[in-house]
Each structure stands twice: as C-alpha cells, then as structure tokens.
Amino acid sequence: MSAHGDVDMGHTVAGWTGTAIAVLGSAVAGTGLCLGSALCLVGGLAVVVLAALVTWVLHLTGWGKPGGPRPRAEWDWRVRDPMRRHGDCLGCRLAGGRRTLPVAVADPEERPVLADA
C-alpha cells in the first residue's frame, strides 16, 4: 500500500515532460536575470509557457490523468488514460466543455436496440 492509500499522485508522461521543460525554462530565465540579459530572461519565460502548452496537449491526447482514486494497474506513469477527456478537469474544460468520450461498451448486451420503423 502506498503512503497515499488508493490515490495515484498523477505521475504521467504529460506531467514529467512539462515539468522537465519548465525547469529548463526557469533555469534559462534565472540565468538571464543574473546576467542582466532581457533576451535570455524573456526566452526562458517563453519556454515556461511552452511547457504549459506541451503539458496540456499531452494531457488531451491521453498521456495525463486527473487526480483521485484509480485501479493500481493504471498507476504507472507510462499508462495512457482510457478516458482521454475528464468532465471535472480544467484542461479538458478549456479544450471544449464538459464532455467525456466513452471508452468502450463492456457488454454488447447493454447497447440499446433500435426498433425498425
């Protein structure tokens, strides 16, 4: 059992990639601040903005997961999220509203049968 119970802390490809890019951008911006270089400072801040955009795009393509409980089989950071869009997720709402794409129907018997007209 983890220290956080059954809650995955969100270690994902989107999270790790965005964090790595943001750390690089922060280092460049900090170097620009120390050197007094406005170009280096603005370039570093632009890389930080790029990190946010990359994280968002990766999240929308299924490489990010919302926080909260999930099966232990989905805890690995390399597992794609089967939902792809989350109703309560800010990133997904910014991408186009509160819709959730269905993954698959578990049982074919559950599908509605349309009557012939």
Number of C-alpha atoms within 10 A of each C-alpha: 6 7 6 9 8 14 15 20 14 17 16 24 21 25 21 15 15 22 16 13 19 22 15 17 24 19 16 21 24 17 15 19 16 11 11 11 14 12 12 19 21 16 17 24 21 16 19 24 15 16 23 17 13 17 23 21 17 17 23 20 14 18 21 26 29 22 12 10 13 13 9 11 7 14 20 13 19 13 16 18 21 14 17 19 26 19 15 13 14 13 18 21 14 10 13 9 15 14 13 13 11 10 10 9 9 8 7 8 8 8 9 7 7 6 5 4 3
